[in-house]
Amino acid sequence: MIIVTDTAKAKIKQNLAKRGKGVGIRIGVRTTGCSGLAYVLEYVDKYDGEEGVINYAQNDFCVLVSLKDDPYLNGLTMDWVRNGLNEGFDFVNPNERDRCGCGESFRV
């Protein structure tokens, strides 16, 4: 299960509207950085029940996760945060054992 906070939902809906297309987002992980894994987020223009993908449907959009990435992301909370002049999506993952010093990658 992936939890998307109300603030993150509003930002995703705003971004989809600004793009003028899209049905949701895809969240995944890729190998990189000091600790091994980093979060990847992309907007999805079309979803037609592709195989090997879990759809964590929200009211207004879908959140897609591949079966390969789901073990790393199960229980993830996604939020939109503003810190001074910086803003962006924040991922709180109970599966993380630690993060690198720069905060860009994590290990499970």
TAVEN-V75799 format. One record per residue. N is the residue number from 1. RES is the residue in one small letter. SS is DSSP state (H for helix, E for strand, - for the rest). PSI is psi in radians with two decimals (NA if undefined). D_LAST is the distance of its C-alpha to the last C-alpha in Angstrom with 2 decimals. Layout:
# TAVEN-V75799
n->(N	N)
res->(RES	RES)
ss->(SS	SS)
psi->(PSI	PSI)
d_last->(D_LAST	D_LAST)
This chain:
# TAVEN-V75799
n->(1	2	3	4	5	6	7	8	9	10	11	12	13	14	15	16	17	18	19	20	21	22	23	24	25	26	27	28	29	30	31	32	33	34	35	36	37	38	39	40	41	42	43	44	45	46	47	48	49	50	51	52	53	54	55	56	57	58	59	60	61	62	63	64	65	66	67	68	69	70	71	72	73	74	75	76	77	78	79	80	81	82	83	84	85	86	87	88	89	90	91	92	93	94	95	96	97	98	99	100	101	102	103	104	105	106	107	108)
res->(m	i	i	v	t	d	t	a	k	a	k	i	k	q	n	l	a	k	r	g	k	g	v	g	i	r	i	g	v	r	t	t	g	c	s	g	l	a	y	v	l	e	y	v	d	k	y	d	g	e	e	g	v	i	n	y	a	q	n	d	f	c	v	l	v	s	l	k	d	d	p	y	l	n	g	l	t	m	d	w	v	r	n	g	l	n	e	g	f	d	f	v	n	p	n	e	r	d	r	c	g	c	g	e	s	f	r	v)
ss->(-	-	E	E	-	H	H	H	H	H	H	H	H	H	H	H	H	H	H	-	-	-	-	E	E	E	E	E	E	E	E	E	-	-	-	E	E	E	E	E	E	E	E	E	-	-	-	-	-	-	-	-	E	E	E	-	-	-	-	-	-	E	E	E	E	E	H	H	H	H	H	H	H	-	-	-	E	E	E	E	E	E	E	-	-	E	E	E	E	E	E	E	-	-	-	-	-	E	E	-	-	-	-	-	-	E	E	-)
psi->(2.44	2.31	2.24	2.08	2.84	-0.66	-0.77	-0.68	-0.78	-0.72	-0.70	-0.80	-0.70	-0.79	-0.69	-0.72	-0.72	-0.65	-0.48	0.13	2.92	2.60	-0.14	-2.68	2.76	2.23	2.38	-3.02	2.70	2.72	2.17	3.01	-2.99	-0.68	-0.20	-0.69	2.60	2.65	2.52	2.31	2.30	2.65	2.50	2.20	-0.50	2.37	2.14	0.82	0.66	2.54	2.54	0.28	2.36	2.35	1.81	1.34	2.38	3.13	-0.73	-0.08	2.96	2.67	1.94	2.40	2.30	2.66	-0.56	-0.67	-0.32	-0.72	-0.55	-0.43	-0.13	2.16	-0.02	2.41	2.23	2.24	2.85	2.11	2.61	2.19	1.70	-2.14	-0.17	2.48	2.66	3.08	2.44	2.35	2.12	1.97	2.03	-0.22	-0.23	2.29	-0.68	2.91	2.73	2.91	-0.57	-0.21	0.10	-0.40	2.88	2.95	2.49	NA)
d_last->(16.82	16.50	18.61	20.64	22.66	26.39	26.24	23.72	25.85	28.93	27.52	26.40	29.87	31.56	29.85	30.72	34.28	34.54	33.52	36.16	34.12	30.85	29.54	26.05	22.71	19.99	16.36	13.90	11.39	12.68	11.98	13.32	13.60	12.85	9.07	8.89	8.42	10.92	12.38	15.68	18.48	21.88	24.97	26.31	30.09	30.55	28.80	30.75	28.46	26.84	25.41	21.71	20.98	20.37	22.59	21.55	25.12	26.22	29.94	30.66	27.95	25.20	21.44	20.45	17.12	17.13	16.42	14.12	11.87	12.42	9.75	7.12	9.89	11.61	12.79	12.46	15.50	17.14	19.91	22.53	23.22	26.06	26.02	29.41	30.03	26.44	25.13	22.38	19.67	17.00	13.70	12.58	9.40	9.09	5.62	4.60	5.01	7.27	9.21	11.92	15.41	16.65	14.00	13.86	10.41	6.86	3.81	0.00)
